[in-house]
Amino acid sequence: MTADKDYYRSKNVLVTGGEGFIGSNIVRRLVEIGANVRVIDNRESGTGCNPSNLDGLSLDVEVRRCGDPGAKEAILDAAVIFNIAGKVSHHASMLDPLADMAANALDHLKLLDICREHEHRPVVLYASTRQFYGSAQFLPVDETHPIAPVDINGIHKFAGESYHSVYSSVHGIPTVSLRLTNTYGPRQCISDSGLGFVGWFIHEAMRGRTIELFDGGEAKRDFNYVDDVVNAFLTAGADPECYGRTFNLSGEMGSIRTVAEILQKICPGCSVTDVSFPSDRKKIAIEDYYGDSNRFRDLTGWRDSTPLETGLARTVEFFEANRRDYIAE
Amino acid sequence: MTADKDYYRSKNVLVTGGEGFIGSNIVRRLVEIGANVRVIDNRESGTGCNPSNLDGLSLDVEVRRCGDPGAKEAILDAAVIFNIAGKVSHHASMLDPLADMAANALDHLKLLDICREHEHRPVVLYASTRQFYGSAQFLPVDETHPIAPVDINGIHKFAGESYHSVYSSVHGIPTVSLRLTNTYGPRQCISDSGLGFVGWFIHEAMRGRTIELFDGGEAKRDFNYVDDVVNAFLTAGADPECYGRTFNLSGEMGSIRTVAEILQKICPGCSVTDVSFPSDRKKIAIEDYYGDSNRFRDLTGWRDSTPLETGLARTVEFFEANRRDYIAE
């Protein structure tokens, strides 16, 4: 990471969704290594934003949408944009598809279009997702896997990624999209069951509640601790070989049940039970998924380096120390 | 087509984009076979709409966007919706991406969402496109080909198709998407060079002008005469085996130059010349493309039945008889 540190030091960097889970972890790292960081966050529900995520930093957050005309100055001022803003919930996207479209497609198109109109060519890193692969047709899933979104969120995330690709190939904006898998860690919004099962399980475990596994929780997933994901973004942004490209991230593989069982060890007060799959969620659920990130590793040397047990223990430790800001009692 | 005729007779059918090229050809066929047809068209530029396309029919066209709340009554009244509305130009989508998004993504999401909210489950046929396959990685291209849109129009057309797929799998709306290839024929908007090269070549040939081929026009394409495409839509809508699915259409294969040379025979006053590729268009151009429609043929028996020479001759004949309404002099 030494080369990356030098790359960002004293550079003007914009983080959209900078009060959210992954965004705030990127902001904190960038501040640490001496970048000039600006933050935009629309503070909309369903994005995982939490002003406490930036506690201790003296940053003025611009509260607006990332594609808002008022964001123009921040966009045009940036040498690098970590474009992390977005809504995450698959379930919520089915209930309010237009809100999902605004956050995950429209805002990103507007942001890129501000760059195009002003002939401004910052490096743009986009937080994409493995979610639009849909149900895995082969495992592990690499970047050649068919795109087959099973819900509205997946459709808009793919549109968002595709905007970045087209604005790179046609307008020369150096963009990199990282297709994230299940990411967990400090500053995650864990009190909303729609924003990822790992966070929700942590929340329930830390309250001494019962973790409910749908259909036994046997489906496989892979997991990245957020620090590894931050490393991946900083690595990609500093490496011109990555520009114009799209990469999977992947991490330690385990079942959904595995996560519950590890948490039960860390938080002995909680229990785990099997329940049947709610029908509205079942319709957009996928079976086993785990990814192949060799394309990114071969190019950059990036690796997922935090074992799931270690990462979960650190995460619980963080939330224990900051309980008031993250846990609904 | 006899079974299909019976299927539509006396049914309430809505055609969105019904004043456009393909939409109006569908409307005319449906009226002929005795369906109760309603038409919505927003009459926006870049959609290929032309009120002359419905000449001779006594239909009240609702001039509005297909996802407009005012369209609700027409949507809820329909047993079958031919959802054909949209913008077609790749080039225009790069200049005004937000307008492309509104027409090709937002409006369709709103239309489907009106069905969801009212628990209305009409058969919905969607005019999709082979365009989001991007540059062909193998030929002929079948439906398993990777999705890799090269321009904004392709991104939004894929989002539009995906909405139909998700609203089918999750909400039980029986949708069918047909991925159209180069379609040509009577009632096409031929006076706008951005709405397909076949139409534009016809326009220039009929004015005795010079047809300009970019880089020799050697790239291969495949072509469908519009009557064959209308047959495909009516067949798909009447066949429950098609519901929830996506199909390529494909037609006679030839180079872009082939089309120019056939037109030169039909319209002896025109000439053909080679020019270099304009750089902004080159960036979103694809190489050879031709498709494989076996999935649809095996299921329904549909075939492209009009040879390119025959179709082009009929098309020129139509425009000759209706010159005033279609040709910019």
Interface residues (C-beta under 8 A of the other chain):
Chain A: M94 P97 L98 M101 A105 L106 L109 K110 D113 T144 P146 I147 P149 V150 D151 I152 G154 I155 H156 F158 A159 S162 Y163 V166 S169 V170 K283 I284
Chain B: M94 P97 L98 M101 A105 L106 L109 K110 D113 T144 P146 I147 P149 V150 D151 I152 G154 I155 H156 F158 A159 S162 Y163 V166 S169 V170 K283 I284
